Amino acid sequence: MTRRLPAFILLFACGCVLMGCDLSMTRQRKLTTYAPTALWPDGSSARPLPIGVVAQGDVDRAAAARTPPPVTADLLARGRERFNIFCTPCHGLAGDGDGVIVQHGFPAPPSYHIDRLLAAPAQHFYDVMTHGYGVMYSYADRVDPHDRWAIAAYIRALQLSRRAKVAEVPDAAEHIR
């Protein structure tokens, strides 16, 4: 009898395990998005958001999009780093629109040094990075708002450096020689 007891316990345990195996957990009824249903009065399985709902972080993102940070050396350094990562493949290192992608047949973006973009406010560059423009897609999911402002500041620095005159920079003539 003592030899049959472990075999019986093993057989009982296997039976218990197998009794729990059914497909009810993997084949449940569910409502897929936008599927018609009689569950709700409007007949749709997708529920509308309540009135007045604001997604978490939307207020902060909207404030960051409206107010650029003050331009500092750290901001310009960050803008240069981010520009070199995200922008130079198309726009080139100097912002002339002659990046590597263009050399391989992709349409050339406009140079940052044309009159239209020289007159554009920094908000324009921020908005283009956020929403895209022409064949440029949105970088909102790749570049956070603070970095977009940093890139916009660096673009403005590129534009100013192209048009700078030695007379405008104090002591520049001594450093050039």
Buried (B, 14 or more C-beta within 10 A) or exposed (E): EEEEEEEEEEEEEEEEEEEEEEEEEEEEEEBEEEEEEEEEEEEBBEEEEEEEEEEEEEEEBEEBBEEBEEBEEEBBEBBBBBBEEBBBBBBBEBBBBBBEBBEEEEEBBBBBBEEEBBEBEBEBBBBBBBEEBEEBEEBBEEBBBBBBBBBBBBBBBBBEEBEEEEEEEEEEEEEEE
